[in-house]
Amino acid sequence: MDDFTLTIELKCLFCDSVLQGDTEKELESGDMIKCLECEELNDYDSVLDIAKEEGLEKVKEQALGEVTSRLKGIFK
C-alpha cells in the first residue's frame, strides 16, 4: 500500500469555516472555540467528533479504492 497522508481541518459547526486559534494553547474537553468568521462558540468535543467522522470516511474511501485496484489486478 502506498503512503497515505490525511489532513483534517477543524471546522466551525455554524459556518463551516476552518477554525483558527492560538497554537500555543492546549485545548481540553469542554473548551469552547470561537470562530473568527461568524464569532460563534464551538464545543471542542463536537468539533473533534465531526473531524473524526470525516477522517474515518476518507480512510474508508482510500482503503476501498486500494482494495478495488488490487483485486482488479488479481482478476484480470
N, C-alpha and C positions, 0 to 999 in steps of 0.2 A: 504494500500500500504506500502510495506517495505521502510525503509530509503534508499535513493538513493544518493550516493555521486559521483560527477563528477569533474574530474580534467582535464583541457585543458591546454596544454603547448603551448606557443607561439613559432612558428617555422619559420625559415628562408624561405623567399619566393624563394630563389635561390637554396639552397642545402638541405632544409627540416630538418636541424639540429635544436635542441632546442636552442632558443635564451637565452643567459645568460648575465647578466649585473649587474650594481650597484643596489642593492636592496634598497639603501637609496634614490636614485633619483626618483622623481615623473615624469613620462612621460606624455606628453600632445599631443593633436592633432597636427600633422605636424612634430613631432620629428622623427629623423632617428635613427634606432638601428643597430649598427654594429655587424654582425655575427662574432663570434670568430673563426669559422671553415673556411668559404670562404672569410671573410673580406668584403663582400658586405654590402651596406647600405639598410636597410629595412624600408619602410614607416610604422610608428606606426599604422596609421589608417587602412592600408591594412592588416597588420598582425592581428589586432583586428577583422576586418571583417571576415577574414577566420577562426579565432578561434571561433567566434560567430556561424558561419555556421556549423562548426564541432560540437560544443556543441548542437545546435538545432537538428542536425541529431541523435546524441547519445540519447538525451532526447526523440525524437520521437520513436526511436527503443525501448527504455526502456518502454515507455508508451504503445506501440503496444504489446510488449511481455506481459506486465501486464494485459492489457485488454483481450488479447487472452487467457491467462491462466485462468482468472476469468470466461470468457464465456464458456470455456471448462468445468469448474466445474459446471456451471449452467445447461448446456445442456447434462449432462451425461445420 
